[in-house]
């Protein structure tokens, strides 16, 4: 006991009590996914509050000298059955929320557990262990301090808990702006408790009560023909009355309320009062109709993808061991799980983030939970990637939430993060990177323009008019229409079968570009655009463009089957460059508007008499006129005006689809919403001088990405020492840093000198034969990328394996025709 007392007294100054703002990592190791439930438990540093698994705690001690840790070990066991309960298994609970892998969603755990928890203090390097209740004999003041620290650590919200936002379940809603100021007409309308019917048609379900005038009208017609006849939304357009409640969903707990003005499901804290105006007692109402969430679940499951993609009708053999570890769904994180499983099946990513563990550990900053390489290494270990998800989504408006996301967008987001962190070191992204050759031919002059750009994914269009079963589709649509009219069950789904060769032909076909600004004419013309590969990557990623916009700009998913080939040869799509007999257009860049030029009264560039998106600056004989209709179209979809103008400009007035693709590819750019700027102009904004010296940890984090210390210092000073803003700043100013050869930053060296030491010139692109073999694909189930579920199939050791979050099994019938993103590996002859 004397030895333990002496050891405790020696480390007492290092023991801290967590305060408000401290992040206590008591649920997960900073370098792996060890938890208190792991075999070795979790060691929490009582000075930094970082958590470590058994294999990392000694390394952390050797690196930092921190000796005292709180060791948590939880043992899970099944709760004893209640003998008073009735025999037999209870029925499986019906999913009531769109969230996947969380309570109330799909894959609901049937078993209930309880935990035995063992808590003790461990002092390194001696590995002295002191039970939580073994502090007797120490001075009272020492006991109180240690006990307070233990209690504060155990009761503190874990860092992962603080970082989690409420899991999106299809019903996360905001309070309507009309909730407290809704005008209700004094028209003596009284609504009965049942027996409702649309005021304009015979529909008796999917009915909405307008809470201004008491009209009962049917809901919208969905893209698949189900739903209502649009009478409720038409009534809003005629009257402007904004709020409606879905009849049949009203219970004492609430109801489905929709705001047409805000175009979203909303919360109405005054709902009981608003319903009472029409004689409805909310406390006496019962649910008689499906909520909007339940309707979407039904629609998802009716599609039939769920069973096929998850191979639900087949007894699958579970797989275990290295390379066959599943990843826990944190609440709609299946998109992340699927993408990362595929990436870590590629040797380049394994070499970068798995084989170099010791180097990653030694170079990690003081807080490894905020280090990209550390967390990517931890990601490959599986289990529950809370820290990784928190870091990778930090600051991103979508990936920082627990809402469902598009797997393709996350793939590109992760690629972007890797680019940022591998500027001066081995970059596994090179396996995906390729050059695209675009040829524009002015039909008026026959002159051409060749350009090249870097890309990481091939987006393959789906020509629905090439479907092989058109007659069956037409017959199915007619039978479905009749079934809906007669209120009969819908017929068995018929899915369009489109040949892969037709998709490939559509990708390579020339595309007409109207209103193309021809430098040969110095005027608008019509051009043909042809897209080819200037290089072929080691791994070809193909996205099937299943998600599109209808004529009403409502997103929809194409229900299509495409038989993807096991082996693929795209050599015919190789670019040729300028050919003999072709004449290039003059390389004249049209002048851009600078922020210093006058703006109109509405803030758009122009003069007081012209507030259009396309000001006279773009209508002079030497400047292209931007297509105002396309800009308006994009702005009405919610994108920033300056971003829309840049999209139209940089796509050469190629139309709405091209501009939309540019926007989707550049949404993560730090300068996405900045105005167009002339090269050589000062640009928007000015440098902010921060009086406090930058944090060394922040400097180290930026330097670890491949930038020089001088660049890191300047970026932090320009952003008031905000690490997140500094990283964005340095990427958005890299060209300026490159050009400032004589600028003295902090230690007397120029930015250009610093860059020349650490930054390779231009992107490195691998090239080789255009022959590939399918090795993985990611599939999506549901009607939208914003809901549903993702799984992936990967070919390992000559067999297909399905990864469905934590479940890893040998695949019996891989649904290769229903995938969303396909990964092909180059065949080396």
N, C-alpha and C positions, 0 to 999 in steps of 0.2 A: 504493500500500500504506500509505503514511503517513496518507492521508486515512481509510482504512478502520480503521487502528489507533486513530487519534484518535477516530473515531466510536464504536468498540467500547468504548474506555476511558470515554467520556462516558456510556454507557448501562449500564456494568457494575454500578453499585449497584442498578439495577432488575431485573437478571437473578436469578431465584430458582431454586433446585433443588427440585423437587417433594418433599414429605415425605409420610409416612403420613397419610392423611385428606384430602389435596388431591385435588380432582377435575380430571383432565386431559382436556379436551374436544378430543381429537385426531382424532375421527372425523366430526365434524359441526359446521357453522356454527351459532352461537347464534341467528341470525336467519333462516336459510334452511336448505335441505338440501344445501348445498355440502359436498363431502367431498374428501379428497385425490385422488380419482379425477376430480373435476370439472375443467373446462378450465383454470381458474385455480388449482387446488389449494386448500390450506387453510393459513391463517395462524394460528399458535398464539401468543398473547401469552405472553412468557416471564416475565411478572410475575403475571398472574392465571390463566393456563393456559386461557383461553377461546379457542375456535376461531372464525375468521371467514372467509367467502368473500371473493373479490377485491373485490366491490362494497361490502362493509361494513367492511373493515379500516381504510380511511382515515377513514370516519365515526367509528369507534371511537377512532382516534387523536385526531381532532379533539375528541371529547367528553372523553377521559380523559387525553390527553397521553402515553400509553404508546407508546414508540417502537420497541421491539425485539421481533421475531417470528421464530418458527421456521416456515419454509415447507416444507410437505410436498406433493409431487406424485407420485402413483402412476400408472403407465401399465399397463393390463391387456393381456395378450397370451395367445394360446392356447399351451399347452404343445406342444412338438414331439411328433408321434406316435411311439410306440415301434415301430420297424420290425420288431421280433420278434413283435409281436402278430398274431393271425390276421386275415384280411381280413373285411370285413363289419361291420355295426353290431351291437353287443351287444344282447341283448334288454333291453327296458325293465324296470327293477327293480320288483318288486311292492311296493306300499305295505305297510309293516309297522307303521306307527304312525298314530295319529289326527291328529297335528299336520299342519297345512296349511302348505305353503310352507317346511318345514324339512327337513333331511336325514332320510331315512327316512320322510317323509310323502308327500303328493301333490305334484305338480309338481316332481319331483326334477330338478335341473339335469343335463343330459347332458354339458355341456362342462366341462372343467377348465382353470383359468387360472393364470398366474403373473404377478408384478408386477415392474416396474422402479421403483425408488423414488429420487427426487431430494430431497436434504435441504440446505437452506441457511438462513443467517440473513439477515433483511431488516430494515433500519433505516429508519424513516420520519422525516420526510416526504421524504427524499432518495431513497428506494428503493435504498439501497446494498445490494448483494447480496454475501454472503460464503459460499462453499461450505463444507460441513462440514469438509473437509480443507484449508481455506485459512487456518488460524489461525497458520501459521508466522510467526515474526518478533515475536510478542507475548511479553511476559514469561511465564515458565513458570507463575506463579501465576494469571495471567489465563487462559492457555490451559486450565489444569486446571479452573478454575471454569466456563468456558463449555462445555468438553467434558463436564463432569459434568452440567450442566443439560440439554444436548442428549440425552445418554445416558439420563438419568432420565426425560425426557419421552417418548422413543421406547420405552423398556421398560416404562413405567408402564401398568397396566391403564387403558383408556379409561374415562371417566365412564359412558358408556352400558353398557360391559361390566360395571362394578361394579353398576349399577342393574338389570341383567337378572337374573331368576331363571331357574331351569331351565325350559325350554319344556315345557309340559304336553303329553304325548303319549298320554294315556290310561293310562299305566303309572307315574306318579309315586306312589310308595308309601312309607308309613312303616313302621318296624320295629314289629311287633306287640308288645303288652304281654305276650303269652303266650310269646314266642319263647324266653326263657331260663328259663321256669318251667313249661313244659308237662308235665303228668303223662301218661305213656304206660303203658298197662296191660301187665302181664307175662302175656299170654295166648297166647304162642307163635304168633301169626299171622304168616305169611310171604306176601309178595305176589310173584307171578311177574312177569317183565319184560314180559309182553304177554298178550293173550287175556282181558282183564278183562270182567266183566259185572256190572251192578247186582245187589246182593243181594236186591232186592225186585221187580225187573221185568226185562224182556229187553233193556234198552238196553245198547248196547256202545260208545257214544260219549258225550261230555260227562259223564264219570265222575269222581267226587271221592273221594279216599282220606282218611278221617278219621284224623288223626295221633295220636289218643288210643287208639282201640280197633282201628284197621285196617279198619273197615267201608268197603266200596266201594259208593257210592250215586250215583244220577244227580242232575244239577243242576236248577236252577229252570226252570219253564216261563215263557217270555217272553210279553209281552202279545200278540205276534202268533201265538202257538201253538207256536213253535219252542222248542228247549231240551230240558229233561227233564221228569220227573214230580214234582219237588219232594222226592224221597226223602232227599236229603242234608240239606236244611234242616229237614225233619221230624225227622230223627234228632238234629239239634242241639237242637231244642225238647224232645225226649224226654230227652236225656242231659245237655245243657249242655256237651258236648265242643266246644271253640271253633274249632280250626284244621283246615282241609282243604286238600289239594293236588290240583290237577287232573292226573289221569293222562294221559299223552300229551304233556304240556308239560315234563316233567322232562328237563333236559339238564345237562351239567357246569356250565353258566352259571347255572342257577337253574330256577324253575318258577313257575306261577301258584299263589299261596297266598291263601286267603280266610279272614278271621276273622269268624265269625258274630256273635260278641260285639261286635266293633268295627264290624260291618256295612260292611266295605270290603276291597279287595284290599290285602295287606300284604307286608312283607318278613320273612323268617325267616332270620336269620344262622346259626341252628342246623339248617337244613334237612337238610344231609347227615347229621347225627347222628340227626335224627328219622326220616329215611327208612331209615337203616341198622338201626334198631330192628325194622323189618319185612322186613329182608333185601334192601333195594333199594340197589344201588351207584350213586349219583348219577353217577359218572364214566363209567359204561358205558351210561347211558340215552340214547335218541335221541328227538327230537320226532316224534310220530305224530298229534297232534291240534292243532287250532287254539287259539291263545291267546285270552283274552277280548277283547283288542284286535282281533285279526284277525276274530273273530266279529262285533264291532260294525261294523267296516269293511264286511264282507260284507253285513250287514243294511242299512247305509246305502246301498250301491250297488244292492242288490236292490230298494229302494223305487222306483227309476226316476227320482227327482227330479234326480239328478246330471246325467244327459244332457240332460234337458229344460231345466233352469234355466240350465245353462252353455252351452246350444245346441251341445253337443259334436258333433252329427251334421251340422253345417252349416259350410261354409267361410266364416269371418268375415273381413271386411276391417279390418285394423288402422287406428286413427286416431291422429293426433299433433297437437301444437300446444296453444295455450292452451285450457284447459277439457277437454283430453283427455289429461291426464297421470295415469298410474297411480300407485299407492302400494305400496311393497314390503311384503310380509307378514313381520312380525318374528317369526313363530311364533305362530299362532292369533290374529292381530290383524285378521283379515278383517272382524270385526264393526265394529271401529273404522273401518277403511278405507271400508266401505260407507256408514256413517252420515255420515262427514265429506265424502265425495264429494257426497252429496245436499245437505247443508247449504251447501256452498260453491257450489252451483248456484243458490242463492237470493240475489237482489240485496242484501237487508238485511245478510246476513253478509259479503258481498263489500265493501260500503261500510264496515262496521265494522272489518274486520280486514285488508283488502287496500288499499283506497284511502287509508287513513290511516297508511301506513307511516312517514312522516317523524315524525308525532306519536308513534307507538308507540316508535320508536327513541329519540327525545329524552326521553321520559318513562320509559323502561325503567330499572329499578334497576341497581345495580352488577353483579349477577349475572343477566343476562337469561334464563339457562336456567331460572330459577325464576319468571319473569314470565308470567302467563297470556296476556295479549294478545300478547306477543312470540311465544310458542310456537304460539298459534292462527294467527297470521299465517304462521309458518313451515310450519304444517300444510298450507296450501293449495298450497304449492309441490310437494307430492308426494314421490317418492323413498322415504325411509325415516324415518318419524316417531318416532325413538327418544326425543328429548328431550320431545316433546309427550306421548307415551304415558307416559313416566316422571312427568311433572308432573301430568297429568290423573288418573293413578291413584294418586298419592302418598297413603298413609294409608288407601286403600280396600282392604278385605279381599279383593276379587275383581279389580278393575281394576288393581291393583298387580302382579298375577301375569301369567304368560304362558299361563294356561289360557284355553280358549274361553269366551266370555261371551254373554249374551243381548243382541242388538242393541237391543231396546226398552229394556232397563234402562240400557244405555250412553247411549242418546239422552236419557233423563230425567236421568241423571247429568251429562251435558254441559250440558243446559239449566240444571240447578242451579248448575253452576260459572259459567256465563254470568251468571246472576242475581246471584251473589255479587260478580262483578267489574264489573257495570254498574249499580250502584245510583244513581249520579248522572250517568250519561252515556247516550248512545244505546244502546238495548237491542234487539238483533235478535230476541230471543225473542218480542217482541210479535207477530211474524207468526204464531206458533203459539198464543198465549195466548187462551183463551176462558173464558166463564163458564158453568157448569153449573147449571141450575135443578132442584132435587129437591123433589118434592111428596110429602108423607106424609099419607095420609088415614086417620084412626082410624075403623074400621068400626063401632065401638060408639057413637060420638058424632057421626059424620059431619063432625067438625071437621078442619081441615087445618093443615099446617105447611109453609111454603115456606122453603127455604134456597138459598144460592148459594155456589159454591166455584170456585176457579180450577183449570183443567186445561190440559194441553198435548196430550193424545192421546185419541182416541176408541177405546175397546176394544169391538170388535164380536164378540158371541157367535156360535158356529156351531151352529145347531140341526140335529143330524145326522138327526133324525126327518123333516126336510123334504127329504131327499135325493131326487132325481128318479129314481135308478136303484136303488131298494131291492131289486127282484127280482134284478137282476144281482149286487148285493152279497151277498145271501143265497146265491145259487148259487155265487159265488166262495168264500165262507166254507166251504161244504160240500165243494167240490172241494179246497180247501186242507187241510181236516181229513182227507179220505180220502188225499191225497198224503202227508201226514205219517205217518198210520198205516201206510201201505204203503211208507214210506221212498222215495217217488218224488219227482222234481223238482216244485217248487211251480208252480202254474198262473200264467199271466200276470196281473199285478196289475190289479185293478179298483178304481178310486178313486171315492169318494163324490162326487157332483155336487150341490152345494147352491146354490140360487139366491141371489144377493146380496140380492134383495128380502126373502127369508126372514130373513136376518141382520139387516137393517134393522128388520124388524117385531119381531124378538126383542129388539133394543135398546130400542125404544120401548114395548114391552108393559109393563103394570103388573106389579109383582113383589110377591107377598105376603110380608109381614114378620111372622113369628110372634113372640110374646113382646115386642112393641113396648111401650115405656114411654110411656104416654099422659099428658101433663101435664093434659089435660082431665079424665081419670078419676083421676089420681094412682095409677094401677095399670097392670098389664099389659093389653095389648089386642092385637088383630090389625089390621094396617095394610096399605094398598097404597102402594107407592112407585113414582112415575113420574119418569123422567129426561128432561129436555129441554135444549135449548141456550138460554141467556139471551143469548148473542152468538155470532156466527159469525166465526171467525178468517180472516185472509188466506190462510193455508195450513192445510188440514185434514189431520192425521195420523191414519190409521186403522190400528190393530193388529188383525189377525185372531187371535182367541184359539184358536190351534191347539194350544197346550200346556196340558194339564190334568192333573188327578190322577184315577187310577182309584179304585175302591172300596177298594183296599188302600193308597191314598196313594202309589202308585208313579207318578212322572211319565211321561206318555206324550204322543205327538204325534198329532193327528188327521190322517189321510191324506185330504185333502179338496181338491177343485177348486171354486173359486168364481170365476165369470166376472165380474170387476170391470168396471164401466162406465167408458168413456172420459170421459163427462160425468155429473155427479152433482148432484141437487137434493135437499137435506135441509131445505128450507123448512118442510115439514110437521112437523119436530121442533122448531120454535121455541117457546120457553116463553111462557106467557101471563100469569104472575103471578096474584095473587089475583083471582078472578072474582066477579062480582055473585052474591050468594046464598051464597057460601062464608063460613064463620066460622072464624077462626084459633084454634088451640089457645093456651092461655096460655103466654107465654114465661117458663117457670120452669126455671131450670137446677138439676138435682139436685146436692146437696152432694157434694164429692169428699173422699176420705180424704187427710189430710195425713201426711207422714212422721213427725210427732211423735206420732201416735196409736198406742196399744199394738198390738204384733204378737203373734201366737201363737208357740208354741215352734218351729215350722218356718219362721218368718220371714214367713208370710203375715199379712195384716191380719185381726185377729179377737182371740179370747182364747185362753187355754190349753186350753180345752175344744173350741174350734172352729178348726181349722187349714184349713178349706176355702178355696178361692179366693174364695168369696163370703161374706164375714164378715157379722155382724149390722149392720155399718155400712151395708150395701147392702140390708138387708131390713126397714128401718123403714118405716112407712107413707108417709114422704115421700121415700124413696130407692129407686131401681130396683135390683132383684136382678140381678146380672150372671149370664149363662148359664154355669154352671160347666162344663158338658159341652163347650162351645165353647172355653173357656179351656184346659181339659185337652188337648183335641185339638190346639190350637196349640202348647202347651208341649211335647207329645210329639213335635212336628215339629222341635223344637230352638230355638224362639224364646224370648227372655227372658220370664219370667212377668209382669213389670210391663208390658212392651210388649203382651203378649197381653190383659191386663186393660184397658189403654187402648184397644186395638183394638175389644174388645167394647163398651166404654163409648161410644166416639165413633161407633160404627155403630148405636147404639141397640138392642143385642141383635138385630141383623138376621140372625144366622146365621153359619156358618163361612166361607162364600164372601165375604161382605161384610167380615168381620173380616180375612180373608186379604188381600183387596185393599187394605185400609187399611195392613196391615203392609208389603206390597210397595211401597206408595207412600211410606212414611215410614221405611224402613230406613236411609236416609242422614241422617235427622235427628240432630243432636248429642244430643238428649235422648230418643232412641228407647227406651232401656231404663230411663229414669228413672221413678220412681213418679208416679202421679197427684197433683197438688198443687193445693190450694185457692188461688184468686186472693187475693192479699193475704198469703199465708203466706210465710215466709222462704225456703222451698224447700230442697232438699237441698244440702249442701256449704256451704262458706264461702270467702270470697275469700282467696287466698294472696298475701301481700305479698312481692314479690321485691326483695331489697336492691339488686341490680345494675340500672343504668339500661338500658332496652330498646335494642336495636340500631337505629340509624337506618335501616339497610337494611330491617329488619323493619317499622319504622314506615311507611317509604315504600311498602312492598308493600301494607300494609293500607289506607293512605290512597288508593293507586291504585285500590282497589276501590270507592271512593266514601264511605268513612267519614272522620270528622274525625280530626285528630291526637290530640285528647283521648281519643276512643274507642279509637284504636289503642294509646295508652299504657296505658290502663286494662286493656285486654284482655291485653296482653303482661305487665303486672305481675301480673295474676291467674293467669297460667299459666306463671310462672317463665321468661318470655321465650321460650316455645316458639311459633314462628310458626304452625305447623299447628294447635296447640291453641287459640291466640289467635283464629284465624279462626272455629273452631267455637264458641268461647266468645262472641264478639261477636254471632254469629247467634242463639245460644240465649238471649242476654240483651238482645236489641234492645228488647223491650217494657219491660224494667226501665230501660234507658238512656233510653227515651222518657219515662218517668215521673219520672225523677230530675231534676226541673227545677232544684233548688237545690243539687245536689251539686257540690262543688268537686273537680275531678279533678287535673290537673297544671298547667294554666296559668290557672286562675281562671275558666274558662268552664264553663257547665253542659252536661250531655249533651244536654238538650232543645234548647238553643240550637244546639249543633253539628249535631244532626240536622235542625233546621229549616232550616239553611243548605244542606244537601246532599242530603237524602233526600226524594223526592217522596212524597206521601200516597197510599197504596193502589196496587195494580197497574194499569198502564195497559192497557186492553183495546180492541182495534180491533173494529169491527163493520161488517157490510155484508150483501149478499145471500148466501143459502145455496146458491149455484150454483157448481160447481167442475168443473175439468178435471184429469184424471190427468196428472202430469208426472214421477213417479218411483215406484219401488217397490224394496224390499229383500227378497230371497228367502233362505230357509234350506234347506240340504240336510242330512239326518241325522235321527236319532231323538230328539234332545234338544238344547236350546239350549246344553248344556255340551260338545257335540262337533259335528262336521260342518263346514260351510263356509257363508259368506255371500257373495253377490254383489249388485250393484245395477244397475238399468236406469234411465236418465235420458233424458227426451225433450229433445233439443237441436237447434235449427235445423230443426225439423219432422221429425226422425228419432229413432228409439230407439237408444241407445248402451248397451252392456253394459260395466260396470267390474268386472273380476275380478282384484282386487289390481293387479298391474302391467300386466295386459293390458287394453287399451281398444280395443274394436272396434265397428263398426256392427252393430246387432242385426238379425237376419233374422226371427226368430220369438220376440219377447218373451213369456215365459210368464206373462202377466198373471193367470192363474187360480191360480198356485201361490205367489204372494207371501205375505210375512209382515207387512210394514209398507208401507202405501201413503201417498203424499204427493200431495194434491190442491191445486191453485192456484185461487183465486177467479176466476170469469169476470166481468169488468167489462163491463157492457152500455153 
